[in-house]
Amino acid sequence: MSESPSSMVDRVVVILGVFERSAGPLNLGQISACSGLPRSSVHRILQQLVNARLLTRNDNEYRLGLRMFEIGSLVPHRTRMGEAARPLLQELHVSTGHVVHMAVLDQQDVVYLERVGGSFASTLPSRVGGRLPAHCTALGKALLAYSAKEVVDEYLWSGLSRRTAVSITTPQALDAALARIRSTGYATESGEAAASVACVAAPILVLDQPVAAISVCGPQERVRVDELRFQVRWIAAEIARKLMITSRRQRPRPRRLITSVPLSGHVASAVVSETGR
């Protein structure tokens, strides 16, 4: 007998509630135990949530997907990363006069977490919770440049869409751009996502992993890369430092299964080794 819609909704809410109480990935057994639902039902619902991009799966572990953020961004809320970054993003906006963004990488896109700016911001295609193709943005290129090789390889051969006449559209051109970014520590784009707009971006690296990136954007004729690159890199490094401090303060005791979001894999492995699991 199939589940009624109300029963299915109830079970989805219960399963998502398990993730609400966790800051790290969970496997099927943990989700079933915490929710009190049968493994078979949990497995079926998890697959549906992954297909809907509400959850992501890596090997046998699940975590909340960025589509949850996209939906949640329609309601005012504050994230730990946003709280750490927001004052520094505001400082960068005031010192440069340009629009400032913070974003993360999700599959082929960047998802915007923060945007600080004045009237020029209304002319940009970005919005909090919105997406743009990663290879068309300085943010996305900064994130890809420091991502794992398999992530970059998959992206390079996934098909590069064109947003403007100067967008990167070949794997060879993007690969060369990413190599330059790794060499300099910052990324640029000029008219690739939106005509007449230029951006300078830098990754926020925590334990050498790109947890997010920030950028400054403005009219092409006003963006001075040689000046902005130092400011953007410095602010990105300061945000990373604040995230590290916050993570240490909020790091769970060794017996707990969950870990903080910014250091997910690294802290999780340390906890497992300490507990002998």
ZATITOR-428781 format. One record per atom (N, C-alpha, C): z, y, x. Coordinates in steps of 0.05 Angstrom, whole numbers, padded with zeros to 5 digits, always signed. Layout:
ZATITOR-428781
ZYX...
***
This chain:
ZATITOR-428781
+00000-00024+00017+00000+00000+00000+00000+00025+00018-00018+00043+00012-00021+00067+00029+00002+00087+00024+00008+00103+00044+00029+00123+00041+00019+00146+00024+00037+00156+00007+00030+00179-00009+00028+00204+00008+00013+00225+00000+00011+00249+00017+00038+00260+00024+00057+00261+00005+00083+00273+00010+00098+00256+00031+00096+00230+00029+00109+00212+00049+00097+00217+00077+00071+00219+00078+00058+00224+00104+00066+00251+00116+00067+00271+00099+00076+00298+00109+00105+00296+00120+00122+00282+00105+00150+00279+00113+00151+00266+00141+00135+00245+00145+00136+00231+00170+00125+00248+00193+00104+00263+00188+00093+00281+00208+00114+00301+00216+00128+00313+00196+00149+00333+00202+00171+00320+00219+00179+00296+00212+00200+00282+00228+00191+00278+00257+00166+00269+00260+00156+00264+00288+00154+00290+00304+00143+00311+00291+00142+00336+00305+00169+00347+00312+00189+00341+00294+00216+00350+00299+00228+00337+00324+00219+00313+00331+00228+00300+00355+00219+00316+00379+00194+00326+00379+00185+00342+00401+00198+00370+00402+00207+00379+00379+00221+00405+00378+00247+00404+00394+00259+00380+00395+00284+00377+00409+00280+00368+00438+00255+00366+00446+00248+00357+00473+00230+00378+00486+00234+00382+00512+00217+00400+00527+00198+00385+00546+00197+00359+00543+00180+00343+00561+00165+00322+00545+00148+00306+00559+00133+00285+00545+00151+00262+00537+00142+00249+00515+00157+00226+00504+00137+00203+00500+00147+00178+00503+00129+00155+00497+00134+00145+00469+00118+00125+00461+00119+00115+00434+00147+00105+00427+00159+00090+00445+00185+00079+00439+00206+00100+00435+00206+00121+00451+00225+00143+00448+00221+00157+00422+00196+00162+00415+00190+00177+00390+00199+00160+00366+00194+00134+00367+00202+00116+00345+00232+00115+00342+00246+00113+00365+00275+00112+00365+00288+00138+00354+00277+00160+00364+00289+00186+00356+00282+00193+00327+00259+00184+00317+00251+00191+00290+00262+00171+00269+00269+00147+00278+00278+00126+00260+00255+00113+00244+00231+00118+00253+00207+00107+00239+00197+00082+00254+00183+00064+00239+00172+00040+00252+00151+00048+00273+00150+00032+00295+00131+00038+00316+00103+00038+00306+00096+00020+00288+00068+00018+00278+00061+00044+00263+00079+00054+00247+00073+00079+00232+00071+00103+00252+00090+00103+00271+00090+00125+00290+00065+00125+00306+00056+00102+00315+00032+00100+00331+00008+00110+00316+00005+00103+00290-00017+00112+00274-00017+00142+00271+00006+00154+00265+00009+00183+00261+00004+00198+00287+00013+00187+00309+00009+00200+00335-00021+00201+00341-00036+00180+00335-00064+00181+00340-00078+00202+00324-00070+00205+00299-00081+00226+00282-00074+00254+00292-00050+00258+00302-00042+00284+00312-00056+00290+00338-00062+00270+00355-00078+00274+00379-00106+00282+00372-00118+00268+00352-00145+00274+00344-00147+00302+00333-00125+00312+00321-00125+00339+00310-00117+00360+00331-00112+00351+00356-00104+00368+00378-00076+00381+00374-00060+00370+00356-00033+00379+00352-00015+00367+00374-00023+00344+00384-00010+00331+00407-00030+00325+00428-00022+00322+00453-00039+00312+00474-00027+00287+00485-00044+00269+00495-00034+00243+00506-00043+00241+00535-00025+00233+00552-00031+00228+00580-00019+00201+00587-00036+00182+00592-00027+00154+00595-00013+00145+00570+00013+00139+00572+00028+00130+00548+00048+00150+00538+00045+00175+00547+00063+00196+00539+00050+00218+00522+00065+00229+00504+00055+00250+00486+00071+00275+00490+00057+00298+00485+00070+00324+00485+00055+00342+00465+00068+00364+00457+00056+00382+00438+00031+00394+00450+00010+00396+00434-00015+00407+00442-00016+00437+00438-00036+00450+00452-00038+00479+00450-00047+00488+00422-00058+00470+00406-00065+00479+00379-00040+00486+00363-00018+00474+00370+00008+00481+00357+00014+00510+00364+00009+00518+00389+00013+00546+00396-00006+00565+00382-00031+00556+00380-00051+00573+00366-00042+00579+00338-00032+00558+00324-00023+00562+00297+00002+00579+00296+00021+00572+00314+00046+00586+00315+00044+00615+00323+00022+00622+00338+00019+00649+00347+00013+00668+00324+00007+00658+00301+00002+00675+00278+00029+00685+00267+00051+00674+00276+00078+00683+00268+00092+00694+00293+00106+00716+00291+00120+00727+00315+00140+00707+00326+00138+00702+00352+00157+00684+00366+00157+00690+00395+00177+00680+00409+00179+00685+00438+00181+00659+00452+00165+00656+00473+00167+00632+00489+00181+00638+00515+00191+00617+00528+00206+00621+00553+00187+00634+00574+00163+00624+00575+00144+00636+00595+00138+00665+00588+00135+00671+00562+00130+00698+00553+00153+00716+00560+00177+00707+00555+00200+00723+00561+00202+00730+00591+00195+00710+00608+00196+00715+00637+00174+00734+00645+00151+00732+00633+00128+00747+00642+00125+00775+00629+00134+00778+00605+00128+00802+00590+00135+00828+00604+00159+00831+00615+00165+00856+00629+00147+00862+00653+00139+00841+00667+00122+00845+00690+00093+00851+00681+00084+00839+00659+00058+00845+00648+00057+00874+00639+00079+00884+00627+00080+00912+00619+00079+00930+00643+00094+00922+00664+00094+00938+00689+00065+00939+00701+00051+00917+00700+00024+00916+00711+00005+00934+00695+00009+00934+00668-00007+00951+00651-00002+00980+00657+00023+00988+00659+00030+01016+00664+00019+01025+00691+00021+01008+00711+00013+01016+00738-00017+01018+00742-00032+01002+00726-00061+01001+00729-00076+01016+00707-00063+01018+00684-00077+01031+00661-00097+01012+00648-00097+00987+00656-00116+00968+00645-00102+00948+00626-00118+00934+00610-00108+00913+00592-00099+00889+00610-00077+00877+00603-00066+00855+00618-00064+00830+00600-00073+00807+00611-00071+00782+00596-00055+00761+00611-00045+00742+00596-00035+00717+00608-00046+00694+00591-00055+00673+00604-00068+00651+00590-00063+00625+00604-00068+00603+00590-00067+00576+00601-00093+00562+00596-00097+00540+00611-00122+00525+00608-00117+00502+00589-00136+00498+00570-00135+00475+00552-00163+00465+00548-00169+00442+00561-00195+00429+00561-00216+00449+00572-00235+00458+00555-00256+00476+00565-00250+00505+00562-00227+00512+00552-00221+00540+00545-00196+00550+00558-00194+00577+00558-00168+00589+00563-00156+00597+00536-00130+00594+00533-00116+00602+00508-00098+00625+00516-00101+00647+00502-00086+00671+00509-00058+00671+00498-00038+00674+00516-00010+00674+00508+00000+00702+00504-00009+00721+00520+00000+00749+00519-00023+00768+00523-00021+00791+00511-00040+00813+00516-00025+00839+00514-00027+00856+00535-00014+00882+00535-00036+00902+00541-00038+00923+00524-00058+00943+00529-00060+00963+00508-00076+00984+00513-00079+01006+00494-00104+01003+00477-00118+01025+00473-00141+01025+00455-00164+01008+00465-00167+01005+00491-00189+00989+00502-00186+00960+00494-00161+00951+00489-00157+00923+00482-00172+00915+00457-00175+00934+00439-00189+00928+00413-00218+00922+00417-00230+00929+00440-00258+00924+00445-00263+00897+00458-00241+00883+00465-00244+00858+00480-00245+00834+00460-00257+00812+00469-00259+00788+00451-00233+00772+00451-00214+00779+00468-00189+00763+00470-00169+00771+00448-00152+00751+00440-00130+00756+00423-00109+00735+00428-00084+00741+00423-00063+00722+00428-00067+00697+00410-00067+00674+00422-00073+00649+00408-00103+00643+00407-00120+00661+00416-00149+00657+00415-00158+00643+00440-00184+00635+00440-00196+00620+00461-00222+00633+00471-00228+00628+00497-00254+00635+00508-00261+00613+00528-00286+00608+00533-00294+00588+00553-00283+00596+00580-00270+00577+00594-00256+00583+00619-00274+00594+00640-00298+00583+00642-00316+00591+00664-00327+00619+00661-00324+00630+00637-00334+00657+00631-00313+00679+00636-00289+00671+00643-00267+00689+00647-00255+00687+00675-00244+00709+00685-00230+00709+00710-00205+00691+00708-00191+00693+00685-00168+00676+00680-00175+00646+00683-00196+00638+00669-00203+00610+00670-00212+00600+00697-00226+00617+00712-00235+00609+00739-00211+00608+00758-00191+00626+00754-00167+00624+00771-00152+00598+00766-00151+00590+00740-00137+00565+00733-00152+00541+00743-00178+00541+00739-00194+00518+00748-00194+00514+00778-00193+00537+00793-00194+00535+00822-00170+00520+00833-00148+00521+00819-00124+00508+00829-00116+00483+00813-00134+00474+00796-00129+00450+00780-00136+00425+00796-00127+00402+00787-00133+00377+00800-00163+00372+00801-00172+00358+00822-00200+00353+00826-00213+00340+00802-00200+00321+00790-00212+00307+00767-00216+00326+00743-00198+00345+00740-00201+00365+00719-00225+00382+00724-00228+00391+00749-00251+00408+00756-00277+00393+00754-00277+00368+00764-00302+00352+00762-00311+00348+00734-00292+00342+00716-00299+00338+00688-00310+00364+00676-00298+00386+00683-00307+00412+00672-00335+00419+00682-00340+00414+00708-00365+00421+00720-00389+00408+00706-00385+00384+00696-00407+00369+00685-00405+00366+00654-00389+00383+00642-00385+00383+00613-00405+00400+00598-00420+00416+00613-00439+00435+00600-00426+00462+00599-00439+00482+00612-00428+00509+00614-00443+00527+00595-00429+00536+00574-00441+00553+00554-00445+00581+00565-00464+00595+00554-00470+00623+00562-00460+00642+00541-00443+00662+00549-00435+00683+00530-00450+00709+00534-00459+00714+00559-00475+00738+00565-00497+00730+00584-00514+00749+00591-00536+00743+00609-00527+00736+00637-00502+00744+00644-00493+00739+00671-00472+00717+00673-00467+00703+00651-00448+00681+00651-00456+00659+00671-00437+00646+00684-00443+00623+00701-00451+00600+00683-00474+00587+00690-00484+00565+00672-00490+00539+00688-00486+00539+00714-00492+00515+00729-00467+00505+00744-00464+00479+00747-00441+00468+00762-00440+00478+00791-00464+00481+00803-00464+00490+00831-00453+00519+00834-00461+00536+00816-00451+00564+00817-00421+00566+00812-00411+00550+00792-00383+00550+00786-00367+00538+00809-00376+00516+00821-00362+00504+00843-00360+00523+00866-00381+00538+00872-00381+00558+00893-00361+00580+00887-00360+00589+00862-00341+00610+00854-00312+00600+00857-00307+00576+00850-00280+00565+00852-00271+00563+00881-00290+00556+00899-00284+00554+00927-00276+00582+00938-00290+00603+00929-00283+00630+00938-00256+00638+00928-00249+00630+00904-00223+00637+00893-00200+00623+00908-00204+00598+00915-00184+00584+00931-00180+00597+00958-00202+00609+00969-00201+00622+00995-00187+00649+00994-00191+00664+00972-00180+00691+00970-00154+00693+00954-00149+00674+00936-00125+00675+00919-00128+00690+00893-00152+00701+00888-00156+00715+00863-00184+00710+00852-00188+00715+00826-00214+00711+00813-00224+00737+00801-00250+00739+00798-00262+00763+00785-00283+00754+00765-00289+00771+00747-00313+00768+00730-00321+00795+00721-00348+00799+00719-00359+00825+00711-00381+00820+00691-00374+00825+00665-00394+00822+00644-00400+00794+00636-00384+00774+00645-00390+00746+00640-00379+00737+00613-00358+00749+00603-00347+00742+00577-00354+00763+00556-00355+00788+00565-00362+00810+00547-00377+00831+00564-00399+00842+00553-00415+00861+00568-00398+00886+00575-00402+00896+00599-00390+00920+00609-00360+00918+00614-00349+00894+00614-00320+00890+00619-00317+00874+00645-00298+00883+00662-00293+00869+00687-00263+00861+00688-00257+00839+00701-00229+00830+00703-00223+00819+00731-00197+00821+00738-00187+00809+00763-00163+00792+00755-00162+00767+00764-00141+00749+00755-00129+00734+00779-00105+00724+00775-00092+00707+00795-00076+00686+00781-00074+00662+00792-00058+00640+00780-00028+00644+00784-00013+00634+00764+00016+00632+00767+00022+00604+00777+00029+00601+00802+00032+00575+00814+00061+00567+00816+00069+00545+00804+00096+00534+00805+00094+00507+00818+00106+00504+00842+00103+00479+00857+00073+00472+00861+00058+00493+00867+00029+00491+00873+00013+00483+00849+00024+00483+00825+00010+00477+00801+00005+00502+00784-00020+00506+00774-00027+00530+00758-00016+00528+00730+00008+00538+00725+00019+00536+00698+00007+00557+00679-00004+00578+00690-00017+00599+00674-00031+00617+00694-00044+00638+00683-00057+00658+00700-00054+00685+00686-00055+00706+00701-00055+00733+00690-00080+00749+00699-00087+00769+00684-00110+00785+00692-00107+00814+00683-00122+00831+00696-00125+00859+00686-00154+00862+00680-00160+00876+00657-00187+00879+00648-00192+00908+00640-00216+00918+00646-00223+00945+00639-00253+00949+00640-00262+00973+00634-00290+00979+00637-00300+00974+00665-00324+00963+00668-00334+00956+00694-00332+00979+00714-00338+01003+00705-00339+01026+00724-00311+01034+00733-00290+01025+00720-00263+01033+00727-00247+01012+00741-00256+00987+00741-00241+00965+00754-00247+00965+00784-00226+00970+00800-00228+00970+00829-00216+00944+00840-00233+00925+00846-00223+00899+00854-00206+00901+00879-00214+00917+00899-00200+00918+00924-00171+00928+00920-00166+00944+00900-00140+00954+00895-00124+00935+00877-00137+00925+00856-00124+00909+00836-00116+00881+00845-00131+00870+00864-00125+00842+00872-00097+00839+00883-00087+00859+00898-00061+00857+00909-00039+00859+00887-00043+00877+00868-00024+00880+00846-00022+00855+00829-00046+00844+00822-00047+00821+00805-00034+00797+00819-00040+00793+00844-00028+00770+00858+00002+00773+00861+00012+00797+00865+00040+00802+00868+00055+00796+00842+00044+00806+00820+00057+00802+00794+00057+00772+00787+00035+00758+00793+00033+00730+00787+00055+00715+00803+00059+00722+00828+00079+00709+00845+00107+00715+00834+00112+00739+00824+00138+00747+00813+00144+00731+00788+00124+00727+00771+00127+00711+00747+00134+00682+00754+00120+00671+00774+00125+00644+00783+00154+00642+00793+00163+00662+00808+00191+00661+00818+00211+00662+00796+00206+00678+00775+00224+00679+00752+00225+00653+00737+00202+00640+00734+00201+00614+00721+00216+00593+00736+00214+00594+00763+00229+00575+00779+00259+00579+00775+00268+00604+00775+00297+00610+00772+00306+00601+00745+00290+00607+00724+00297+00599+00697+00299+00569+00694+00279+00555+00707+00279+00526+00705+00303+00513+00718+00311+00524+00741+00335+00513+00755+00360+00517+00738+00362+00540+00724+00385+00545+00708+00386+00527+00683+00362+00520+00673+00361+00505+00648+00355+00475+00654+00354+00467+00679+00347+00440+00686+00368+00421+00673+00359+00400+00659+00378+00382+00646+00392+00365+00666+00415+00353+00657+00429+00335+00674+00413+00310+00679+00417+00296+00701+00400+00273+00709+00397+00251+00687+00417+00248+00670+00416+00226+00651+00398+00232+00627+00390+00258+00624+00372+00265+00602+00344+00257+00608+00328+00252+00587+00301+00243+00590+00281+00266+00592+00289+00289+00581+00269+00311+00578+00273+00331+00600+00252+00347+00606+00253+00366+00627+00241+00392+00617+00243+00413+00634+00232+00439+00626+00202+00440+00628+00189+00456+00611+00160+00456+00609+00146+00465+00635+00155+00487+00648+00139+00496+00671+00137+00476+00694+00157+00458+00697+00157+00440+00720+00153+00412+00711+00142+00407+00688+00142+00381+00674+00142+00357+00693+00118+00351+00704+00116+00326+00719+00134+00325+00743+00137+00347+00758+00152+00347+00782+00182+00342+00777+00193+00356+00758+00222+00352+00752+00227+00325+00740+00208+00316+00723+00212+00290+00710+00213+00268+00731+00196+00269+00751+00197+00248+00771+00223+00248+00787+00234+00272+00792+00259+00274+00806+00281+00263+00790+00281+00268+00764+00302+00258+00746+00301+00227+00745+00277+00217+00743+00274+00188+00741+00285+00175+00767+00279+00187+00790+00288+00174+00815+00318+00175+00817+00331+00197+00807+00360+00199+00809+00374+00180+00790+00361+00173+00768+00374+00156+00749+00366+00127+00753+00347+00123+00772+00338+00096+00778+00320+00084+00757+00308+00100+00740+00290+00090+00720+00262+00091+00729
***
